Amino acid sequence: MKIFKTSKSVIKNIDDFYDTIDIGLLNFKEGLKHYLDGNLAEFEKKLRTLEKLEGKADAIKRSIENEFYLHSILPNFSSDVLRLLEKSDDIIDMAKENLSQFDVEIPNIPEVLINDFIRLADISVAATENVIPSARIFFTSPDKAKEGLQKVAFYEREADKLANQIKRKLFREMDELKLSEKIHLRYFALHIEEISDASELVSNILSALILKSRM
């Protein structure tokens, strides 16, 4: 069953929207690695690129919303679909805000934690990388959209575990750090991990939509 039978422009916009989020998350990961490597010039480039992609995703989302309202597309699904798009957009917003905070607050990540932060970003973004194909295919083949959603939950749990491991290291092992430094680094671990939480929320909305489309 196809959700959209005639609106090719909406399908194209949805593809562009999810492409933009996907590319944005790649820039987030690369930007974070550049920051941790001390390559601030490349970090700045990735941040600027991510800011542009975040703005582009917002613009595409608004265009899709306008088409839904203007042409009364999917009256039985519209509020659910628009919520799916809104929460998907939150993911790239969150990634941009995360990288921006590295730029503003300039956290000093101890060398012993660098690989943990890179792994946390990779795992957290992996949740998004698994939900995006499902969200994209829902609009043409909703019966296939369920594939991959279990991986989203897996990566969300793994990100949560790793974030907690980082926090334990900070507060139980790294006595050389001040409490204020530990809290500061905990903040960054928490917000990187929240990208996977946002992806799981999109997965949950999508699961509900899949069930609704079968009724």
C-alpha positions in Angstrom: 0.0 0.0 0.0 1.2 3.5 -0.8 0.4 6.4 1.4 0.9 8.9 -1.4 -0.5 8.0 -4.8 -0.2 11.2 -6.7 1.8 13.7 -4.7 5.3 13.2 -6.1 6.4 16.7 -5.0 5.7 15.7 -1.3 7.6 12.5 -1.7 10.6 14.4 -3.1 10.5 16.9 -0.3 10.4 14.1 2.3 13.4 12.4 0.6 15.2 15.8 0.6 14.3 16.3 4.3 15.6 13.0 5.5 18.7 13.3 3.2 19.5 16.6 4.9 19.1 15.2 8.4 21.3 12.3 7.4 24.1 14.5 6.1 23.7 16.8 9.1 24.4 13.9 11.5 27.5 13.0 9.5 28.8 16.5 9.9 28.0 16.4 13.6 30.1 13.2 14.0 33.0 14.6 11.9 32.8 18.0 13.7 33.0 16.4 17.1 36.0 14.2 16.0 37.8 17.3 14.7 37.2 19.1 18.0 38.5 16.2 20.0 41.6 16.0 17.7 42.2 19.7 18.3 41.6 20.6 14.7 39.4 23.6 15.4 39.5 25.0 11.8 37.9 21.9 10.5 35.5 21.8 13.5 34.4 25.3 12.6 33.7 24.3 9.0 31.6 21.3 10.1 29.7 23.4 12.5 28.9 26.1 9.8 27.8 23.3 7.4 25.6 21.8 10.1 24.0 25.1 10.8 23.1 25.5 7.1 21.8 22.0 6.9 19.6 22.5 10.0 18.2 25.7 8.4 17.5 23.7 5.2 15.8 20.9 7.1 13.5 23.5 8.8 12.6 25.1 5.4 11.8 21.7 3.8 9.7 20.7 6.8 7.7 24.0 6.5 7.2 23.3 2.8 5.9 19.8 3.5 3.6 21.2 6.2 2.2 23.8 3.8 1.4 21.2 1.1 -0.4 19.1 3.7 -2.6 22.0 4.8 -3.1 23.5 1.3 -4.0 20.2 -0.4 -5.6 18.4 2.6 -3.2 15.5 2.1 -3.9 12.4 4.3 -6.6 13.9 6.5 -6.6 10.7 8.6 -2.9 10.8 9.0 -1.8 14.4 8.7 -1.4 15.2 12.4 0.6 12.0 13.0 2.8 12.6 10.0 3.4 16.2 10.8 4.5 15.1 14.4 6.8 12.6 12.8 8.4 15.3 10.7 8.6 17.7 13.7 10.3 15.2 15.9 12.6 14.1 13.1 13.6 17.8 12.6 14.4 17.9 16.4 17.2 15.4 15.8 19.2 17.7 13.5 18.3 20.7 15.8 19.8 18.8 18.7 22.9 17.9 16.8 23.5 21.5 15.8 22.9 22.7 19.3 25.4 20.0 20.7 28.2 21.1 18.3 27.4 24.8 19.0 27.9 24.2 22.7 31.4 22.7 22.1 32.1 26.0 20.2 30.7 28.2 23.0 31.9 26.4 26.1 35.1 24.9 24.8 35.1 21.8 27.2 38.4 20.2 27.9 37.9 16.5 27.3 40.6 14.5 29.1 42.5 12.2 26.7 41.3 9.1 28.5 37.7 10.0 27.6 38.2 11.0 23.9 37.5 7.5 22.5 34.5 7.2 24.8 33.1 10.5 23.4 33.7 9.4 19.8 32.0 6.1 20.4 29.1 7.7 22.2 28.5 10.0 19.2 28.8 7.1 16.7 26.4 4.9 18.7 23.9 7.7 19.3 23.9 8.7 15.7 23.6 5.0 14.7 20.1 5.2 16.2 19.2 8.0 13.7 20.9 6.2 10.8 18.5 3.3 11.4 15.3 5.3 11.9 15.8 7.5 8.8 15.4 4.7 6.2 12.3 3.4 7.9 10.7 6.9 8.1 11.6 7.5 4.4 10.1 4.3 3.1 7.0 4.6 5.2 5.6 7.1 2.7 5.9 4.6 -0.3 5.9 1.2 1.3 4.6 1.4 4.9 4.7 -2.4 5.3 8.5 -2.3 4.9 9.0 0.5 7.4 9.1 -1.7 10.5 12.4 -3.2 9.3 15.3 -1.7 11.2 13.3 -0.1 14.1 14.5 -2.7 16.5 18.0 -1.5 15.9 17.0 2.0 17.0 16.1 0.7 20.4 19.3 -1.3 20.5 21.5 1.7 19.8 19.5 3.9 22.2 20.2 1.4 25.0 23.9 1.1 24.0 24.2 4.9 24.0 22.6 5.1 27.5 25.0 2.4 28.8 28.1 4.2 27.4 27.0 7.6 28.7 26.6 6.1 32.2 30.0 4.5 31.9 31.5 7.9 31.1 29.7 9.4 34.1 31.0 6.7 36.4 34.6 7.3 35.2 34.1 11.0 35.8 32.7 10.8 39.3 34.4 7.6 40.6 37.8 7.4 38.9 39.0 10.9 37.8 39.9 12.4 41.2 42.2 14.9 39.4 39.2 16.8 38.1 37.3 19.4 40.0 33.6 18.7 40.7 32.7 21.6 38.4 34.8 20.0 35.6 33.1 16.6 36.1 29.6 18.2 36.0 30.6 20.1 32.8 31.8 17.0 31.0 28.7 15.0 32.2 26.6 17.7 30.6 28.2 17.0 27.2 27.9 13.2 27.5 24.2 13.6 28.4 23.4 15.8 25.4 25.2 13.6 22.9 23.3 10.6 24.3 20.0 12.4 23.9 20.3 12.3 20.1 19.6 8.5 20.4 16.6 9.3 22.7 15.2 11.7 20.1 15.7 9.0 17.4 13.8 6.4 19.6 10.9 8.9 19.9 10.7 9.1 16.1 10.8 5.3 16.0 7.9 5.1 18.4 5.8 7.6 16.5 6.6 5.7 13.3 5.6 2.4 14.8 2.2 3.9 15.8 1.8 5.3 12.2 2.6 1.9 10.7 -0.1 0.3 12.8 -2.6 3.0 11.9 -1.9 2.6 8.2 -2.9 -1.1 8.4 -6.3 -0.4 9.9 
